[in-house]
Amino acid sequence: MSRLFDPFPLRGLTLRNRIAVSPMCQYRAVDGSPNAWHQVHLGSRAIGGAGLVIAEASAVEARGRISPGDTGLYRDEHIDAWAPITRFIRQAGAVPGIQLAHAGRKASMDLPWRGGAALAPDQGGWSPIVAPSAVAFDAAYKTPRALTASELPDLVASFALAAQRALAAGFELIELHGAHGYLLHEFLSPLSNQRDDDYGGSFDNRIRLTLDVIAAVRAVWPERLPLMLRISATDWLDDGGWDIEQSIELARRVKHMGVDLIDVSSGGNLPKVRIPVGPGYQVPFAARIRREADIATGAVGMITEPQQAEAIVASGDADLVLMARELLRDPYWPYHAAKALGVAMPVPEPYQRAW
Ligand SMILES: C=C(C(=O)O)c1ccccc1
């Protein structure tokens, strides 16, 4: 019996299986509004059988976008743009989720296929970009302005407002983006957080903003709906930086604040650091957090094969597998995986003659 295709109860919801579409930037939005591209991109992966479809990193403030092509929930107008997309995902049998994000010092960048360089305001970018400290990610990035402590309550409120818009738009799951060198991760890691106030220095101070955001979002997000947190389990430095031990302790704290699952990625806060990328290279982190913090976890990172995904869930290393590139290559991967694992998975009626 396959565990990958077990339903997954998550607060008041039940995912039809353990396969989630990882949030993936599409760079197709205009001033934060999604469009037909996002409808087809996300809708086809809902039709394709994933249990959870998480829409890409969506900015809670305009200045928090990675690129001008990012989606957002920083304006009320975004609600109506997202609504048909969430409706279609739900009608296709998947749970519609969205990743709420702030790019921090990695904001205002050009599209990857245009070189991904920092954009000046006269090139479609914006300034200033903000971060915990005035430390650039690397020479190709702008030096951010350090946020003052008095600015942080408004930033936290932006996450809560975006969560309310997400609810109005029909989303049923929120993932907070605390990974990959974006704002929340920048506060967590001593590599990017050199503050000497209540939001920097000690572990408790560096996690403070993330906890404030979780509390504010949970306060407006319905009790019956799940809240996930994506983290980078490590900065991949042998000493210093953010690491798995701190990730386990953070998971223990946020479990008691209404976070239901930790989506465990890594890296993104240090340029040129050596990362042992390979099939399932981040799964051991998800396994440790699941066992040592006793919280549900998602595994992500080069998960491509049915038996690989099955083993991750069946072994208890993680509760969900989040897939990115493989689902870009094939929106119907869940059906192929079901076949490979001997699972009779219902196919939408119009497609049945082909399967
Ligand atoms: C939002 C992203 C992340 O979480 O790393 C992202 C951004 C650009 C390319 C791929 C992924």
The ligand as an ORCA input file, in Angstrom:
! r2SCAN-3c Opt
* xyz 0 1
  C      11.201     32.370     -4.509
  C      12.241     31.631     -4.777
  C      12.844     30.782     -3.727
  O      12.166     30.501     -2.737
  O      13.993     30.400     -3.891
  C      12.852     31.560     -6.107
  C      13.180     32.722     -6.744
  C      13.778     32.651     -7.979
  C      14.000     31.437     -8.604
  C      13.656     30.284     -7.942
  C      13.080     30.335     -6.684
*
